[in-house]
Amino acid sequence: MNTVALAVTDGMLHFELSLAYEVFGFAPAGVAGPWYDVSVCGPGAVRAGRFGLEPDHGLDRLPRADTVIVPGWADVDEDPPADLVDAVRAAHEAGARVASLCTGAFVLAAAGLLDGRRATTHWAHTRDLAARYPKVQVDPDVLYVDNGSVLTSAGKAAAMDLCLHLVRLDHGSSITNAVARRLVVPPHRDGGQAQFITTPVPAPDKHPLAELFPWVIERLDQPLTVEDLARQARMSSRNLGRHFRLVTGTTPLQWVLTQRIRHAQELLETTDNSVDTIAAATGMGTATTLRRHFNRTVGVPPDRYRRTFRERTRPGPAALEPASPPVPKP
């Protein structure tokens, strides 16, 4: 897996492209064998955001690569170019390992490489991917999906997770750790996209629950039942459930739990409160209950979440020290 081709065309996102080149384009210290031979392949001079690129080869070079990387596709409402789709499909048929970064999954889906396979993309576009390509088993909660010869990543920084995963497959954990140290990133992150998705209260509107939402948010530290919410909304519990489904897509209690988790995230990020204190402030009751729901919803325990997202308020060298990488887990 020594040759890596970065497939580019007009409309690619420069962040994911640059990230992949940083990972595969430079060997870390201590690599005894050959590193990757990286080339940029495109139909000609292309633009990635505000940057102009001069590819090394045409798209017809993709089938000769061991690994093909498809960076993020900027406009997911627009079909990717047919020549790019055809070249990616041909590369896979020739035996290449094909990986998409962020919304590059839409290119792989257009090529038919994700049919019947589990895949992911940026959480903001998972519904679009599932709706446009119903044969794809879209998983919105993971950082990346490895199907062997076809891999997909979630958005932005998750592209780094997938690229490091590919290095780990090819060169092992020790070399991957060296790459991660050079880039000042953790070699492995726990959890999934849920820890990065905001869950705002629906915008005020004329729907029957418009006044109920802020009322609930102000009382997250209190026990709330469906009957409490129905009484405040002046409707039956059954009618309340129906309106919640229409407005939020979920049940009243699940929506309340989501708001409790989101409030816990904010407190973990912005305060030094103990998990017990946060459990009480969010209506979870005990730290054990908070940890159970938080881990199941966000994908990581509260303590690990705090270490990852804790706001640093003190200037100086301490604010620049990279956090210790978490212990990898399957």
C-alpha positions as CSV (number, residue, x, y, z in Angstrom):
1,M,0.0,0.0,0.0
2,N,2.8,2.4,-0.8
3,T,1.3,4.5,-3.6
4,V,-1.4,7.0,-2.5
5,A,-3.3,9.1,-5.1
6,L,-5.3,12.1,-3.9
7,A,-8.2,12.5,-6.3
8,V,-9.0,16.2,-6.9
9,T,-11.3,18.2,-9.1
10,D,-13.0,21.6,-8.9
11,G,-15.2,21.7,-5.9
12,M,-13.0,19.8,-3.5
13,L,-12.5,21.0,0.1
14,H,-8.9,22.1,0.7
15,F,-8.8,21.2,4.4
16,E,-9.2,17.5,3.9
17,L,-6.9,17.5,0.9
18,S,-4.1,19.3,2.9
19,L,-4.6,17.0,5.9
20,A,-4.2,13.8,3.8
21,Y,-1.1,15.2,2.2
22,E,0.4,16.0,5.6
23,V,-0.2,12.5,6.8
24,F,0.9,10.5,3.8
25,G,3.3,13.0,2.2
26,F,6.0,13.1,5.0
27,A,7.6,10.1,6.7
28,P,8.1,10.4,10.5
29,A,11.5,9.8,12.1
30,G,12.2,6.1,12.7
31,V,10.6,4.6,9.5
32,A,13.0,1.9,8.4
33,G,11.2,0.9,5.2
34,P,9.7,3.0,2.3
35,W,7.0,5.6,3.1
36,Y,4.1,6.5,0.8
37,D,4.6,7.7,-2.7
38,V,1.9,10.4,-2.9
39,S,0.6,12.0,-6.1
40,V,-2.2,14.5,-6.7
41,C,-4.4,13.4,-9.6
42,G,-7.0,15.6,-11.4
43,P,-8.4,16.5,-14.8
44,G,-6.2,19.5,-15.1
45,A,-5.6,22.7,-13.1
46,V,-8.3,22.8,-10.4
47,R,-9.5,24.9,-7.6
48,A,-10.0,23.8,-4.0
49,G,-11.7,26.6,-2.3
50,R,-9.6,29.7,-2.9
51,F,-6.5,27.6,-3.8
52,G,-5.3,26.7,-7.2
53,L,-3.8,23.2,-7.8
54,E,-1.7,21.7,-10.5
55,P,-2.1,17.9,-10.3
56,D,0.8,15.6,-10.9
57,H,-1.3,13.2,-13.1
58,G,-4.7,12.9,-14.7
59,L,-7.5,11.0,-13.1
60,D,-6.6,8.0,-15.3
61,R,-3.7,7.4,-12.9
62,L,-6.1,6.4,-10.0
63,P,-6.4,2.7,-11.0
64,R,-2.6,2.4,-10.7
65,A,-2.6,3.5,-7.1
66,D,-2.7,1.2,-4.0
67,T,-4.8,3.7,-2.1
68,V,-7.1,6.4,-3.4
69,I,-8.1,9.3,-1.2
70,V,-11.2,11.3,-2.1
71,P,-11.3,14.6,-0.1
72,G,-14.5,16.4,0.9
73,W,-16.9,17.4,-1.8
74,A,-18.0,21.1,-1.2
75,D,-21.5,21.1,-2.6
76,V,-23.3,17.9,-1.7
77,D,-26.4,19.2,-3.6
78,E,-24.5,19.0,-6.8
79,D,-23.6,15.7,-8.5
80,P,-19.8,15.1,-8.6
81,P,-18.1,15.1,-12.0
82,A,-18.7,12.0,-14.0
83,D,-15.0,11.6,-14.9
84,L,-14.1,11.7,-11.2
85,V,-16.8,9.1,-10.3
86,D,-15.7,6.8,-13.2
87,A,-12.1,7.1,-12.2
88,V,-12.8,6.2,-8.6
89,R,-14.9,3.3,-9.6
90,A,-12.2,2.1,-12.0
91,A,-9.6,2.3,-9.2
92,H,-11.6,0.2,-6.9
93,E,-12.3,-2.4,-9.6
94,A,-8.5,-2.5,-10.2
95,G,-8.0,-3.4,-6.6
96,A,-7.2,0.0,-5.0
97,R,-8.2,0.7,-1.4
98,V,-10.6,3.7,-1.7
99,A,-11.2,6.1,1.2
100,S,-13.3,9.2,1.4
101,L,-12.9,12.1,3.8
102,C,-15.9,14.0,5.1
103,T,-18.4,14.6,2.2
104,G,-16.1,12.7,-0.2
105,A,-18.5,9.9,0.7
106,F,-20.9,11.4,-1.9
107,V,-18.4,10.6,-4.6
108,L,-18.0,7.0,-3.5
109,A,-21.8,6.7,-3.2
110,A,-22.2,8.0,-6.8
111,A,-19.7,5.5,-7.9
112,G,-21.7,2.7,-6.3
113,L,-18.9,1.7,-4.0
114,L,-21.1,2.2,-0.9
115,D,-24.1,0.1,-2.0
116,G,-24.9,-2.4,0.7
117,R,-22.1,-1.1,2.8
118,R,-22.0,0.8,6.1
119,A,-20.7,4.3,5.7
120,T,-20.5,7.7,7.3
121,T,-20.0,11.3,6.4
122,H,-20.2,14.7,8.2
123,W,-23.1,14.6,10.7
124,A,-24.7,17.6,9.0
125,H,-25.0,15.6,5.7
126,T,-25.8,12.0,6.9
127,R,-29.5,12.4,6.2
128,D,-28.8,13.7,2.7
129,L,-26.5,10.8,2.0
130,A,-29.1,8.3,3.2
131,A,-31.9,9.9,1.2
132,R,-30.0,10.2,-2.0
133,Y,-28.4,6.8,-1.9
134,P,-30.9,4.5,-0.1
135,K,-28.7,1.4,-0.7
136,V,-26.0,2.9,1.6
137,Q,-26.2,1.9,5.3
138,V,-25.4,5.4,6.7
139,D,-24.1,5.4,10.3
140,P,-24.2,9.0,11.7
141,D,-22.6,8.3,15.0
142,V,-19.1,7.1,14.1
143,L,-15.8,8.8,13.3
144,Y,-15.0,6.5,10.4
145,V,-16.1,3.2,8.9
146,D,-13.6,0.5,7.6
147,N,-15.1,-1.9,5.1
148,G,-11.7,-3.2,4.1
149,S,-11.3,-1.9,0.5
150,V,-13.8,1.0,1.0
151,L,-13.5,3.4,3.9
152,T,-15.4,6.6,4.8
153,S,-14.9,9.2,7.5
154,A,-17.0,11.8,9.3
155,G,-16.4,15.5,9.0
156,K,-13.2,17.5,9.1
157,A,-11.0,16.3,12.0
158,A,-12.4,12.8,11.6
159,A,-10.6,12.7,8.3
160,M,-7.4,12.8,10.4
161,D,-8.7,9.8,12.4
162,L,-9.2,7.8,9.2
163,C,-5.9,8.8,7.7
164,L,-4.1,7.7,10.9
165,H,-6.1,4.5,10.9
166,L,-4.8,3.7,7.4
167,V,-1.2,4.4,8.5
168,R,-1.8,2.1,11.5
169,L,-3.0,-0.7,9.2
170,D,0.0,-0.3,6.9
171,H,2.8,0.5,9.4
172,G,1.6,-0.4,12.9
173,S,0.8,1.6,16.1
174,S,4.4,2.8,16.8
175,I,4.8,4.6,13.5
176,T,1.3,5.9,13.7
177,N,2.1,7.4,17.1
178,A,5.1,9.1,15.6
179,V,3.0,10.6,12.9
180,A,0.5,11.8,15.4
181,R,3.2,13.4,17.6
182,R,4.6,15.3,14.6
183,L,1.1,16.6,13.9
184,V,0.3,17.2,17.6
185,V,-2.9,15.2,17.5
186,P,-4.0,12.1,19.4
187,P,-3.3,8.8,17.5
188,H,-6.7,7.5,18.3
189,R,-9.9,9.2,19.6
190,D,-12.7,7.4,21.4
191,G,-16.4,8.0,20.8
192,G,-18.3,9.1,17.7
193,Q,-19.7,12.2,16.1
194,A,-22.4,12.5,18.8
195,Q,-19.9,14.3,21.0
196,F,-19.5,17.1,18.4
197,I,-23.2,17.5,17.4
198,T,-25.0,20.4,19.0
199,T,-28.6,19.8,20.0
200,P,-30.2,23.3,20.1
201,V,-33.8,24.0,21.1
202,P,-35.9,24.3,18.0
203,A,-36.3,27.9,16.9
204,P,-39.4,29.7,18.3
205,D,-42.3,29.3,16.1
206,K,-46.1,29.1,16.2
207,H,-46.2,25.4,16.9
208,P,-47.9,24.3,20.1
209,L,-44.6,23.5,21.9
210,A,-42.9,26.9,21.4
211,E,-43.5,28.0,25.0
212,L,-42.8,24.6,26.5
213,F,-39.2,24.2,25.3
214,P,-37.8,27.2,27.2
215,W,-39.9,26.1,30.3
216,V,-38.2,22.7,30.2
217,I,-34.7,24.1,29.7
218,E,-35.1,26.3,32.8
219,R,-36.0,23.2,34.9
220,L,-33.6,20.5,33.8
221,D,-32.4,20.1,37.4
222,Q,-35.9,19.0,38.4
223,P,-37.6,15.6,37.8
224,L,-39.9,16.0,34.8
225,T,-42.5,13.5,33.6
226,V,-44.6,13.4,30.5
227,E,-47.5,14.4,32.6
228,D,-45.7,17.5,33.8
229,L,-44.9,18.5,30.3
230,A,-48.4,17.8,29.1
231,R,-49.9,19.8,31.9
232,Q,-47.7,22.8,31.1
233,A,-48.5,22.5,27.4
234,R,-52.2,22.3,28.3
235,M,-52.8,19.1,26.3
236,S,-53.1,15.4,26.8
237,S,-50.0,13.2,27.1
238,R,-51.0,11.5,23.9
239,N,-51.4,14.8,22.0
240,L,-48.1,16.0,23.5
241,G,-46.3,12.9,22.1
242,R,-47.8,13.5,18.7
243,H,-46.6,17.1,18.6
244,F,-43.2,16.2,19.9
245,R,-42.8,13.7,17.0
246,L,-43.8,16.3,14.5
247,V,-41.5,19.1,15.8
248,T,-38.5,17.2,17.2
249,G,-38.7,13.8,15.6
250,T,-38.5,12.1,19.0
251,T,-40.4,11.5,22.2
252,P,-40.8,14.0,25.0
253,L,-38.7,12.1,27.5
254,Q,-35.9,11.4,24.9
255,W,-35.9,15.1,24.0
256,V,-35.6,16.0,27.7
257,L,-32.7,13.5,28.1
258,T,-31.0,15.0,25.1
259,Q,-31.2,18.5,26.7
260,R,-29.9,17.2,30.0
261,I,-26.9,15.6,28.2
262,R,-26.3,18.8,26.3
263,H,-26.4,20.8,29.5
264,A,-24.0,18.4,31.1
265,Q,-21.6,18.9,28.1
266,E,-21.7,22.7,28.7
267,L,-21.0,22.3,32.4
268,L,-18.1,19.9,31.7
269,E,-16.6,22.3,29.3
270,T,-17.0,25.5,31.3
271,T,-16.9,24.7,35.0
272,D,-14.9,22.7,37.5
273,N,-18.0,21.2,39.0
274,S,-17.7,17.5,40.0
275,V,-19.6,14.9,38.1
276,D,-21.9,14.5,41.1
277,T,-22.7,18.2,41.1
278,I,-23.3,18.2,37.3
279,A,-25.6,15.1,37.7
280,A,-27.7,17.1,40.2
281,A,-27.7,20.2,38.0
282,T,-29.0,18.3,35.0
283,G,-31.6,16.2,36.8
284,M,-29.7,13.0,36.5
285,G,-29.7,12.4,40.2
286,T,-26.4,10.5,40.6
287,A,-23.0,10.4,38.9
288,T,-23.6,6.8,38.0
289,T,-26.8,7.7,36.1
290,L,-25.1,10.6,34.4
291,R,-22.1,8.5,33.3
292,R,-24.4,5.7,32.0
293,H,-26.5,8.1,29.9
294,F,-23.6,10.3,28.8
295,N,-21.5,7.4,27.7
296,R,-24.3,5.8,25.8
297,T,-25.3,9.1,24.1
298,V,-22.0,10.9,23.5
299,G,-19.8,7.8,23.1
300,V,-17.3,8.8,25.8
301,P,-17.5,9.1,29.6
302,P,-17.9,12.6,31.2
303,D,-14.3,12.7,32.5
304,R,-12.8,12.0,29.1
305,Y,-15.1,14.5,27.4
306,R,-14.0,17.1,29.9
307,R,-10.3,16.5,29.1
308,T,-11.0,16.8,25.4
309,F,-13.2,19.9,25.4
310,R,-12.2,21.8,28.6
311,E,-11.9,25.5,27.9
312,R,-8.4,26.8,28.7
313,T,-8.7,30.2,30.3
314,R,-5.1,30.8,31.4
315,P,-2.7,32.1,28.7
316,G,0.8,31.0,28.5
317,P,2.7,27.8,27.7
318,A,0.3,25.6,29.7
319,A,-2.4,26.4,27.2
320,L,-0.2,25.2,24.4
321,E,0.7,21.8,25.8
322,P,-1.0,19.0,23.8
323,A,-3.3,16.7,25.9
324,S,-2.0,13.2,26.5
325,P,-3.5,10.9,23.9
326,P,-6.2,8.6,25.1
327,V,-5.6,4.9,25.5
328,P,-6.8,3.2,22.2
329,K,-9.6,0.8,22.5
330,P,-11.2,-1.4,19.8
